[in-house]
Amino acid sequence: MRWEGVLEQKEGTIVDLSINGCFILTAHLVETGELIRLEMENSLVLWGEVVYQVEEMGFGLRFNAALGEEGQQIARLIEEQKKRDQAGK
C-alpha cells in the first residue's frame, strides 16, 4: 500500500488491521496527529490520524469515519486475512 502525509508519499505494509485503524510498517517518519491518506492495492482509499509512532519501524493510525462502504471493505479485508491465517495453520 501507499501512504501520503504532509511531506511525503511512501510505501508501507499494513499489519494489525482493524475496523478502527492499523499499524503501518515503514521506516519513514510522521508526526503524531498528522493526517494520512492510505491507498491500498484494491483501490480502497482511507484517511486516518497518526496516534503514535515507533522510530524506524512504523506508526499507528486511527481511521477517520470508516463507515458505510469503506467500513464494509475493511471488514471484508479482515475476514479474508482471517481465512488466510486459518488456512496456513
C-alpha positions as CSV (number, residue, x, y, z in Angstrom):
1,M,0.0,0.0,0.0
2,R,1.0,3.6,-0.4
3,W,0.6,6.3,2.2
4,E,0.7,10.0,1.8
5,G,1.4,12.6,4.6
6,V,2.0,16.3,4.7
7,L,5.6,16.0,3.4
8,E,6.0,12.5,1.9
9,Q,4.4,9.8,-0.3
10,K,5.8,6.4,0.7
11,E,5.1,2.7,0.6
12,G,4.5,0.5,3.6
13,T,2.9,-2.7,4.8
14,I,-0.3,-2.8,6.8
15,V,-0.3,-5.0,9.9
16,D,-2.8,-5.4,12.7
17,L,-5.7,-4.2,10.7
18,S,-9.0,-3.5,12.5
19,I,-12.2,-1.6,11.6
20,N,-10.8,1.3,13.6
21,G,-7.2,1.5,12.4
22,C,-4.0,-0.3,11.7
23,F,-0.2,-0.2,12.1
24,I,1.9,0.7,9.1
25,L,5.4,-0.8,8.8
26,T,7.6,1.9,7.3
27,A,10.9,3.5,8.2
28,H,9.7,7.0,7.3
29,L,8.8,9.5,10.0
30,V,5.5,11.1,10.6
31,E,4.1,13.4,13.3
32,T,1.6,12.4,15.9
33,G,-1.7,13.9,14.9
34,E,-0.7,14.1,11.2
35,L,-3.5,13.3,8.7
36,I,-2.5,10.4,6.4
37,R,-4.1,9.1,3.2
38,L,-3.8,5.4,2.6
39,E,-4.2,3.9,-0.9
40,M,-4.5,0.1,-0.9
41,E,-3.9,-2.2,-3.8
42,N,-7.6,-2.9,-4.1
43,S,-8.2,0.8,-4.8
44,L,-9.6,1.4,-1.3
45,V,-8.6,4.9,-0.1
46,L,-8.8,5.7,3.6
47,W,-7.9,8.7,5.8
48,G,-6.6,8.4,9.3
49,E,-4.7,10.2,12.0
50,V,-1.3,9.1,13.4
51,V,-1.8,8.2,17.0
52,Y,1.7,7.0,17.8
53,Q,5.0,6.1,16.1
54,V,7.8,3.7,16.7
55,E,11.0,5.1,15.2
56,E,12.4,3.2,12.3
57,M,9.5,0.7,12.5
58,G,6.2,2.5,11.7
59,F,3.2,4.2,13.1
60,G,-0.3,3.5,14.4
61,L,-3.2,5.0,12.5
62,R,-6.8,5.6,13.6
63,F,-9.2,5.7,10.7
64,N,-11.4,8.8,10.3
65,A,-15.0,7.8,9.8
66,A,-14.6,4.3,8.5
67,L,-18.3,3.9,8.0
68,G,-20.5,2.9,5.1
69,E,-18.8,1.3,2.1
70,E,-15.3,1.9,3.4
71,G,-16.1,0.2,6.7
72,Q,-17.6,-2.8,4.8
73,Q,-14.5,-3.0,2.6
74,I,-12.3,-3.0,5.7
75,A,-14.4,-5.7,7.3
76,R,-14.0,-7.9,4.1
77,L,-10.3,-7.4,4.2
78,I,-10.2,-8.5,7.9
79,E,-12.3,-11.6,7.1
80,E,-10.1,-12.5,4.1
81,Q,-7.0,-12.3,6.3
82,K,-8.6,-14.5,9.0
83,K,-9.3,-17.1,6.3
84,R,-5.7,-17.0,5.0
85,D,-4.4,-17.3,8.6
86,Q,-6.6,-20.3,9.3
87,A,-5.6,-22.0,6.1
88,G,-2.0,-21.6,6.9
89,K,-2.3,-23.4,10.3
